[in-house]
Amino acid sequence: MLAAIGLYAVILQAVSQRTQQIGLRIALGATRGDIAGLVFRQGIPPLVPGLVIGLLLALGATKVSRSLLMGVSPNDPAVFAGTVMVLLAAVLGCVVPTRRAMRVDPIVALRYE
């Protein structure tokens, strides 16, 4: 959940800083899909390596955590699947900034600042 909130904040800040650029793209004929792709291409790439590295480190830490766990296998697939689902929920952190970017009024964006 912390990853989703952090990703949301970073992407929202990036969208706010790029308001003029997004407005200009819309004024020049960019579609909603183009704008959504622009925002998602910025938010998703940091998520994938983090997910892979986190899973590898978690698998490596199973030897250490074996003595600390009672009644749960360190390599429990349900735990790893649940973790992956929570981290993939960070993708939702891109949805709100994407919707905000798609609603940018080109005239307001070009007059910004």
N, CA, C and O atoms as a DFTB+ gen file, in Angstrom:
452 C
 N C O
     1  1       0.833      -1.194       0.000
     2  2       0.000       0.000       0.000
     3  2       0.871       1.249       0.000
     4  3       0.527       2.258      -0.615
     5  1       2.001       1.170       0.695
     6  2       2.904       2.314       0.722
     7  2       3.458       2.601      -0.675
     8  3       3.643       3.756      -1.058
     9  1       3.718       1.533      -1.425
    10  2       4.200       1.701      -2.797
    11  2       3.143       2.369      -3.664
    12  3       3.466       3.222      -4.491
    13  1       1.896       1.991      -3.485
    14  2       0.811       2.592      -4.270
    15  2       0.666       4.073      -3.945
    16  3       0.480       4.891      -4.846
    17  1       0.749       4.423      -2.667
    18  2       0.630       5.828      -2.273
    19  2       1.819       6.632      -2.789
    20  3       1.647       7.750      -3.275
    21  1       3.008       6.079      -2.687
    22  2       4.197       6.770      -3.186
    23  2       4.160       6.969      -4.686
    24  3       4.485       8.046      -5.186
    25  1       3.763       5.931      -5.403
    26  2       3.662       6.038      -6.857
    27  2       2.616       7.075      -7.247
    28  3       2.830       7.870      -8.162
    29  1       1.494       7.060      -6.553
    30  2       0.444       8.048      -6.804
    31  2       0.986       9.467      -6.643
    32  3       0.755      10.317      -7.502
    33  1       1.698       9.727      -5.559
    34  2       2.212      11.072      -5.293
    35  2       3.222      11.511      -6.348
    36  3       3.192      12.654      -6.804
    37  1       4.104      10.612      -6.728
    38  2       5.131      10.958      -7.723
    39  2       4.498      11.229      -9.084
    40  3       4.849      12.206      -9.745
    41  1       3.572      10.376      -9.507
    42  2       2.933      10.548     -10.808
    43  2       2.061      11.796     -10.812
    44  3       2.032      12.527     -11.802
    45  1       1.347      12.046      -9.713
    46  2       0.517      13.249      -9.633
    47  2       1.375      14.504      -9.734
    48  3       0.992      15.461     -10.406
    49  1       2.518      14.508      -9.082
    50  2       3.431      15.656      -9.167
    51  2       3.952      15.824     -10.594
    52  3       4.038      16.945     -11.095
    53  1       4.297      14.719     -11.246
    54  2       4.790      14.790     -12.621
    55  2       3.712      15.322     -13.562
    56  3       4.006      16.118     -14.454
    57  1       2.466      14.886     -13.367
    58  2       1.363      15.371     -14.203
    59  2       1.154      16.862     -13.969
    60  3       0.900      17.612     -14.911
    61  1       1.260      17.290     -12.716
    62  2       1.088      18.716     -12.408
    63  2       2.180      19.554     -13.069
    64  3       1.909      20.645     -13.571
    65  1       3.399      19.053     -13.071
    66  2       4.502      19.782     -13.683
    67  2       4.407      19.796     -15.205
    68  3       4.934      20.701     -15.851
    69  1       3.743      18.805     -15.775
    70  2       3.669      18.701     -17.233
    71  2       2.323      19.176     -17.779
    72  3       1.935      18.793     -18.883
    73  1       1.617      19.996     -17.027
    74  2       0.299      20.456     -17.447
    75  2       0.359      21.163     -18.796
    76  3      -0.478      20.916     -19.663
    77  1       1.335      22.034     -18.977
    78  2       1.445      22.742     -20.266
    79  2       1.714      21.778     -21.409
    80  3       1.109      21.889     -22.476
    81  1       2.612      20.843     -21.192
    82  2       2.938      19.884     -22.244
    83  2       1.710      19.047     -22.607
    84  3       1.426      18.826     -23.785
    85  1       0.996      18.589     -21.598
    86  2      -0.196      17.770     -21.854
    87  2      -1.255      18.592     -22.563
    88  3      -1.898      18.101     -23.491
    89  1      -1.450      19.848     -22.138
    90  2      -2.413      20.730     -22.799
    91  2      -2.047      20.967     -24.251
    92  3      -2.919      20.976     -25.120
    93  1      -0.765      21.158     -24.518
    94  2      -0.316      21.363     -25.893
    95  2      -0.546      20.105     -26.733
    96  3      -0.963      20.196     -27.888
    97  1      -0.281      18.960     -26.168
    98  2      -0.519      17.710     -26.894
    99  2      -2.005      17.538     -27.228
   100  3      -2.362      17.119     -28.330
   101  1      -2.858      17.868     -26.258
   102  2      -4.306      17.763     -26.501
   103  2      -4.724      18.769     -27.572
   104  3      -5.529      18.450     -28.447
   105  1      -4.172      19.993     -27.501
   106  2      -4.509      21.013     -28.492
   107  2      -4.068      20.594     -29.895
   108  3      -4.704      20.956     -30.885
   109  1      -2.984      19.836     -29.976
   110  2      -2.485      19.389     -31.272
   111  2      -3.142      18.097     -31.746
   112  3      -2.816      17.591     -32.820
   113  1      -4.073      17.557     -30.944
   114  2      -4.844      16.414     -31.409
   115  2      -4.558      15.093     -30.736
   116  3      -4.979      14.050     -31.236
   117  1      -3.856      15.103     -29.619
   118  2      -3.612      13.846     -28.915
   119  2      -4.923      13.298     -28.361
   120  3      -5.761      14.047     -27.859
   121  1      -5.085      12.007     -28.459
   122  2      -6.304      11.373     -27.949
   123  2      -6.128      11.058     -26.464
   124  3      -5.036      11.180     -25.908
   125  1      -7.240      10.647     -25.836
   126  2      -7.173      10.255     -24.426
   127  2      -6.217       9.075     -24.244
   128  3      -5.499       8.997     -23.247
   129  1      -6.214       8.176     -25.196
   130  2      -5.314       7.024     -25.129
   131  2      -3.852       7.430     -25.180
   132  3      -3.012       6.842     -24.499
   133  1      -3.549       8.442     -25.994
   134  2      -2.175       8.941     -26.066
   135  2      -1.730       9.521     -24.732
   136  3      -0.612       9.277     -24.278
   137  1      -2.615      10.289     -24.113
   138  2      -2.289      10.914     -22.825
   139  2      -2.168       9.845     -21.745
   140  3      -1.260       9.905     -20.916
   141  1      -3.073       8.869     -21.748
   142  2      -3.001       7.778     -20.766
   143  2      -1.699       6.997     -20.933
   144  3      -1.055       6.641     -19.947
   145  1      -1.317       6.732     -22.169
   146  2      -0.059       6.034     -22.423
   147  2       1.137       6.822     -21.937
   148  3       2.090       6.251     -21.408
   149  1       1.090       8.131     -22.113
   150  2       2.172       9.005     -21.656
   151  2       2.353       8.895     -20.142
   152  3       3.476       8.773     -19.654
   153  1       1.260       8.938     -19.414
   154  2       1.333       8.887     -17.951
   155  2       1.709       7.482     -17.476
   156  3       2.536       7.344     -16.575
   157  1       1.120       6.443     -18.061
   158  2       1.422       5.087     -17.630
   159  2       2.856       4.689     -17.964
   160  3       3.475       3.941     -17.206
   161  1       3.397       5.171     -19.081
   162  2       4.786       4.860     -19.411
   163  2       5.739       5.450     -18.387
   164  3       6.867       4.976     -18.244
   165  1       5.306       6.468     -17.680
   166  2       6.142       7.069     -16.652
   167  2       5.989       6.340     -15.319
   168  3       6.945       6.286     -14.545
   169  1       4.820       5.780     -15.030
   170  2       4.558       5.194     -13.728
   171  2       4.835       3.712     -13.596
   172  3       5.182       3.251     -12.508
   173  1       4.694       2.959     -14.660
   174  2       4.812       1.507     -14.572
   175  2       6.263       1.014     -14.552
   176  3       6.551       0.090     -13.791
   177  1       7.188       1.564     -15.330
   178  2       8.554       1.016     -15.335
   179  2       9.240       0.907     -13.969
   180  3       9.949      -0.076     -13.755
   181  1       9.080       1.842     -13.039
   182  2       9.723       1.634     -11.736
   183  2       9.081       0.505     -10.930
   184  3       9.715      -0.060     -10.038
   185  1       7.848       0.180     -11.236
   186  2       7.140      -0.850     -10.482
   187  2       7.652      -2.249     -10.801
   188  3       7.769      -3.076      -9.897
   189  1       7.957      -2.531     -12.053
   190  2       8.346      -3.879     -12.468
   191  2       9.679      -4.316     -11.847
   192  3       9.737      -5.396     -11.259
   193  1      10.752      -3.519     -11.953
   194  2      12.000      -3.961     -11.305
   195  2      11.855      -4.074      -9.787
   196  3      12.438      -4.969      -9.174
   197  1      11.085      -3.175      -9.181
   198  2      10.870      -3.253      -7.745
   199  2      10.160      -4.529      -7.351
   200  3      10.479      -5.132      -6.327
   201  1       9.209      -4.938      -8.151
   202  2       8.476      -6.173      -7.887
   203  2       9.393      -7.385      -8.011
   204  3       9.363      -8.277      -7.163
   205  1      10.206      -7.420      -9.060
   206  2      11.104      -8.552      -9.280
   207  2      12.167      -8.620      -8.186
   208  3      12.418      -9.690      -7.633
   209  1      12.789      -7.490      -7.873
   210  2      13.832      -7.466      -6.846
   211  2      13.252      -7.837      -5.486
   212  3      13.867      -8.585      -4.726
   213  1      12.066      -7.313      -5.181
   214  2      11.422      -7.630      -3.905
   215  2      11.112      -9.113      -3.770
   216  3      11.324      -9.697      -2.708
   217  1      10.615      -9.723      -4.831
   218  2      10.324     -11.163      -4.778
   219  2      11.594     -11.989      -4.620
   220  3      11.611     -12.967      -3.872
   221  1      12.654     -11.601      -5.319
   222  2      13.919     -12.334      -5.192
   223  2      14.490     -12.211      -3.781
   224  3      14.976     -13.189      -3.213
   225  1      14.427     -11.002      -3.219
   226  2      14.913     -10.819      -1.848
   227  2      14.047     -11.580      -0.851
   228  3      14.563     -12.128       0.123
   229  1      12.745     -11.620      -1.083
   230  2      11.856     -12.365      -0.196
   231  2      12.158     -13.858      -0.257
   232  3      12.165     -14.533       0.771
   233  1      12.405     -14.367      -1.442
   234  2      12.762     -15.777      -1.562
   235  2      14.094     -16.061      -0.880
   236  3      14.273     -17.117      -0.275
   237  1      15.031     -15.115      -0.979
   238  2      16.323     -15.280      -0.318
   239  2      16.222     -15.195       1.195
   240  3      17.021     -15.809       1.902
   241  1      15.266     -14.454       1.694
   242  2      15.115     -14.274       3.142
   243  2      14.347     -15.419       3.795
   244  3      14.167     -15.420       5.012
   245  1      13.895     -16.386       3.016
   246  2      13.107     -17.480       3.602
   247  2      13.933     -18.312       4.571
   248  3      13.388     -18.849       5.535
   249  1      15.235     -18.431       4.337
   250  2      16.080     -19.208       5.253
   251  2      16.139     -18.540       6.624
   252  3      16.123     -19.220       7.650
   253  1      16.206     -17.237       6.643
   254  2      16.261     -16.499       7.895
   255  2      14.913     -16.533       8.598
   256  3      14.844     -16.684       9.818
   257  1      13.859     -16.395       7.836
   258  2      12.530     -16.298       8.439
   259  2      11.928     -17.661       8.808
   260  3      10.888     -17.712       9.466
   261  1      12.552     -18.741       8.403
   262  2      12.019     -20.080       8.678
   263  2      11.834     -20.303      10.183
   264  3      10.841     -20.899      10.601
   265  1      12.773     -19.833      10.988
   266  2      12.675     -20.043      12.439
   267  2      11.662     -19.110      13.101
   268  3      11.227     -19.366      14.224
   269  1      11.286     -18.040      12.419
   270  2      10.364     -17.065      12.999
   271  2       8.903     -17.361      12.688
   272  3       8.013     -16.819      13.344
   273  1       8.644     -18.207      11.703
   274  2       7.279     -18.476      11.272
   275  2       6.727     -19.725      11.941
   276  3       7.398     -20.755      12.020
   277  1       5.516     -19.618      12.413
   278  2       4.860     -20.768      13.034
   279  2       3.611     -21.138      12.223
   280  3       2.673     -20.346      12.138
   281  1       3.597     -22.300      11.647
   282  2       2.423     -22.782      10.930
   283  2       2.310     -22.281       9.502
   284  3       1.317     -22.568       8.834
   285  1       3.300     -21.538       9.012
   286  2       3.278     -21.034       7.640
   287  2       4.616     -21.383       6.999
   288  3       5.674     -21.146       7.582
   289  1       4.561     -21.933       5.828
   290  2       5.779     -22.248       5.096
   291  2       6.403     -20.947       4.579
   292  3       5.677     -20.068       4.113
   293  1       7.717     -20.808       4.650
   294  2       8.341     -19.588       4.136
   295  2       8.126     -19.389       2.636
   296  3       8.149     -18.260       2.145
   297  1       7.921     -20.477       1.922
   298  2       7.700     -20.399       0.479
   299  2       6.220     -20.569       0.142
   300  3       5.890     -21.087      -0.924
   301  1       5.340     -20.148       1.018
   302  2       3.901     -20.296       0.821
   303  2       3.461     -19.515      -0.409
   304  3       3.581     -18.290      -0.420
   305  1       2.955     -20.182      -1.448
   306  2       2.563     -19.483      -2.675
   307  2       1.449     -18.461      -2.445
   308  3       1.410     -17.434      -3.122
   309  1       0.560     -18.721      -1.517
   310  2      -0.530     -17.771      -1.269
   311  2       0.005     -16.440      -0.744
   312  3      -0.502     -15.377      -1.100
   313  1       1.023     -16.507       0.100
   314  2       1.612     -15.273       0.639
   315  2       2.283     -14.476      -0.479
   316  3       2.100     -13.263      -0.585
   317  1       3.055     -15.165      -1.305
   318  2       3.728     -14.474      -2.402
   319  2       2.721     -13.929      -3.411
   320  3       2.896     -12.824      -3.925
   321  1       1.678     -14.688      -3.696
   322  2       0.649     -14.203      -4.635
   323  2      -0.068     -12.993      -4.058
   324  3      -0.352     -12.040      -4.784
   325  1      -0.362     -13.017      -2.774
   326  2      -1.009     -11.868      -2.134
   327  2      -0.129     -10.638      -2.167
   328  3      -0.612      -9.527      -2.389
   329  1       1.160     -10.830      -1.948
   330  2       2.098      -9.722      -1.996
   331  2       2.167      -9.122      -3.398
   332  3       2.172      -7.902      -3.562
   333  1       2.220      -9.984      -4.398
   334  2       2.250      -9.506      -5.779
   335  2       0.969      -8.724      -6.106
   336  3       1.024      -7.699      -6.784
   337  1      -0.161      -9.202      -5.632
   338  2      -1.428      -8.508      -5.893
   339  2      -1.445      -7.127      -5.240
   340  3      -1.941      -6.168      -5.831
   341  1      -0.913      -7.022      -4.038
   342  2      -0.862      -5.717      -3.366
   343  2       0.066      -4.768      -4.125
   344  3      -0.244      -3.588      -4.292
   345  1       1.198      -5.290      -4.582
   346  2       2.121      -4.432      -5.319
   347  2       1.560      -4.047      -6.685
   348  3       1.794      -2.939      -7.168
   349  1       0.829      -4.954      -7.298
   350  2       0.207      -4.607      -8.573
   351  2      -0.916      -3.588      -8.378
   352  3      -1.305      -2.888      -9.313
   353  1      -1.424      -3.520      -7.161
   354  2      -2.418      -2.485      -6.865
   355  2      -1.793      -1.099      -6.970
   356  3      -2.503      -0.099      -7.075
   357  1      -0.476      -1.044      -6.942
   358  2       0.204       0.235      -7.122
   359  2      -0.073       0.803      -8.513
   360  3       0.058       2.007      -8.734
   361  1      -0.452      -0.056      -9.436
   362  2      -0.845       0.419     -10.763
   363  2      -2.027       1.388     -10.630
   364  3      -2.158       2.337     -11.402
   365  1      -2.875       1.130      -9.646
   366  2      -3.997       2.035      -9.407
   367  2      -3.510       3.429      -9.023
   368  3      -4.241       4.411      -9.153
   369  1      -2.271       3.502      -8.550
   370  2      -1.691       4.803      -8.245
   371  2      -1.489       5.658      -9.488
   372  3      -1.289       6.868      -9.384
   373  1      -1.540       5.043     -10.650
   374  2      -1.422       5.786     -11.913
   375  2      -2.776       6.213     -12.460
   376  3      -2.849       7.108     -13.302
   377  1      -3.838       5.589     -11.996
   378  2      -5.152       5.822     -12.586
   379  2      -5.661       7.242     -12.334
   380  3      -6.111       7.910     -13.264
   381  1      -5.594       7.702     -11.094
   382  2      -6.105       9.044     -10.770
   383  2      -5.314      10.133     -11.501
   384  3      -5.926      11.016     -12.102
   385  1      -3.972      10.104     -11.471
   386  2      -3.250      11.119     -12.244
   387  2      -3.522      11.037     -13.746
   388  3      -3.526      12.055     -14.437
   389  1      -3.750       9.822     -14.247
   390  2      -4.052       9.678     -15.672
   391  2      -5.384      10.328     -16.001
   392  3      -5.509      11.038     -16.998
   393  1      -6.378      10.081     -15.157
   394  2      -7.690      10.712     -15.392
   395  2      -7.583      12.223     -15.302
   396  3      -8.232      12.941     -16.062
   397  1      -6.765      12.710     -14.375
   398  2      -6.577      14.157     -14.248
   399  2      -5.910      14.716     -15.504
   400  3      -6.289      15.782     -15.990
   401  1      -4.931      14.005     -16.020
   402  2      -4.232      14.464     -17.221
   403  2      -5.159      14.481     -18.427
   404  3      -5.051      15.359     -19.283
   405  1      -6.064      13.519     -18.499
   406  2      -6.971      13.455     -19.648
   407  2      -8.022      14.557     -19.608
   408  3      -8.637      14.857     -20.632
   409  1      -8.237      15.162     -18.445
   410  2      -9.227      16.228     -18.325
   411  2      -8.629      17.621     -18.444
   412  3      -9.331      18.610     -18.229
   413  1      -7.354      17.720     -18.778
   414  2      -6.702      19.026     -18.894
   415  2      -7.337      19.803     -20.041
   416  3      -7.452      19.303     -21.160
   417  1      -7.747      21.031     -19.745
   418  2      -8.280      21.914     -20.773
   419  2      -7.096      22.593     -21.453
   420  3      -6.315      23.266     -20.781
   421  1      -6.942      22.434     -22.771
   422  2      -5.766      22.980     -23.448
   423  2      -5.595      24.486     -23.260
   424  3      -4.469      24.959     -23.112
   425  1      -6.673      25.235     -23.263
   426  2      -6.569      26.688     -23.134
   427  2      -6.068      27.060     -21.745
   428  3      -5.204      27.925     -21.604
   429  1      -6.605      26.413     -20.730
   430  2      -6.164      26.694     -19.363
   431  2      -4.696      26.281     -19.186
   432  3      -3.915      26.988     -18.550
   433  1      -4.340      25.133     -19.755
   434  2      -2.972      24.642     -19.615
   435  2      -1.975      25.561     -20.310
   436  3      -0.872      25.772     -19.807
   437  1      -2.350      26.102     -21.454
   438  2      -1.433      26.974     -22.167
   439  2      -1.305      28.343     -21.501
   440  3      -0.301      29.029     -21.694
   441  1      -2.291      28.743     -20.734
   442  2      -2.227      30.007     -19.994
   443  2      -1.602      29.819     -18.618
   444  3      -1.373      30.795     -17.903
   445  1      -1.324      28.574     -18.242
   446  2      -0.781      28.254     -16.932
   447  2       0.543      28.965     -16.738
   448  3       1.384      28.954     -17.638
   449  1       0.746      29.576     -15.603
   450  2       1.934      30.339     -15.227
   451  2       1.941      31.551     -16.047
   452  3       2.848      32.374     -15.924
